[in-house]
């Protein structure tokens, strides 16, 4: 059968400003991490899953019925090849087919399934490719012959490496012993053996920045179809809840608060009286939203605090940040931003708006106005 290596040890990059999570793969999407969503899709479809995590990180959920192995990569190294080879070693370099998935990619379930199908059908070596909404010079570009569905050039073209590979153990031996470089391995495969391209046209977000994370969460929330309200939540009889949403255990929604989904209210959070939560809002655990505060299209991470009479739109509030009363955020359309502020996605960004980023632990004074695309 097939073995799957999930690369989940990558650094936080731009997200280190808002969270103490050890890895982008361990960021929350609802009640699960991105990594756990990936495992849920691939488990049962391969005979072993190897997860490469940063040193000291673990997986909180139990997967005892599956052959899942966790190996840790030194946090001083963010080398992708090293992570792949650690996963390969954890499989004892067995003669087999390997699916390699980058664990900081948010996509729809078929994205993670397609490489496994390719492996089962013998379509390898292969690489998942896509076309991003916003070009970026740092991408690994690939040119594809759509008739043969093979890569013809590495380093130029319209498509980019989307974060999934199918390789046989012989290619992994070459990578780990000789080339020590993904670009060089792909170029060698194109020249000598052929490299299949699997074109992905669906939702795809490479979570490099807080804005990428916001896009991923917005799409995740848009997939909610009903209300899931915990019996352990305390929801006032006068609160108004409309549209799809999740309200977890211990959450408190006070009198006359209005929540219009899609929305996610995590454990032990408090939504104050007359607060207004609407349009793709994710609220982490132990968050407080004060009375008469409006929050829309935003992320409030764990233990953050937003006082009364605030307006938070299209913004990201970091872990344990505190925003005093009468604070407002301003926003602008993404297309109006300078070119250095980028998102990494296939999603349409035409209507995307960008607010502020309040960094983890930051305290914002009363009556502040937070400017768009600005870190505080």
Secondary structure as UniProt FT lines:
FT   STRAND          2..8
FT   HELIX           13..17
FT   HELIX           24..26
FT   STRAND          28..29
FT   TURN            30..31
FT   STRAND          32..33
FT   HELIX           34..42
FT   TURN            43..44
FT   STRAND          48..54
FT   TURN            55..56
FT   TURN            64..65
FT   STRAND          68..73
FT   TURN            75..76
FT   HELIX           80..90
FT   TURN            91..93
FT   STRAND          97..102
FT   TURN            103..104
FT   STRAND          105..107
FT   HELIX           109..121
FT   STRAND          126..130
FT   TURN            137..138
FT   STRAND          141..145
FT   TURN            146..149
FT   STRAND          150..154
FT   STRAND          159..168
FT   HELIX           169..174
FT   HELIX           175..179
FT   HELIX           182..192
FT   STRAND          196..199
FT   STRAND          204..206
FT   HELIX           210..222
FT   STRAND          227..229
FT   TURN            231..232
FT   STRAND          234..235
FT   TURN            237..238
FT   STRAND          240..242
FT   STRAND          245..247
FT   TURN            249..250
FT   STRAND          252..253
FT   TURN            255..256
FT   STRAND          258..260
FT   STRAND          263..265
FT   TURN            267..268
FT   STRAND          270..271
FT   TURN            273..274
FT   STRAND          276..278
FT   STRAND          281..283
FT   TURN            285..286
FT   STRAND          288..289
FT   TURN            291..292
FT   STRAND          294..296
FT   STRAND          299..300
FT   TURN            302..303
FT   STRAND          305..306
FT   STRAND          311..313
FT   STRAND          316..317
FT   TURN            319..320
FT   STRAND          322..323
FT   TURN            325..326
FT   STRAND          328..329
FT   STRAND          332..333
FT   HELIX           334..336
FT   TURN            339..340
FT   TURN            350..351
FT   STRAND          353..354
FT   STRAND          357..358
FT   TURN            360..361
FT   STRAND          363..364
FT   TURN            366..367
FT   STRAND          369..370
FT   TURN            372..373
//
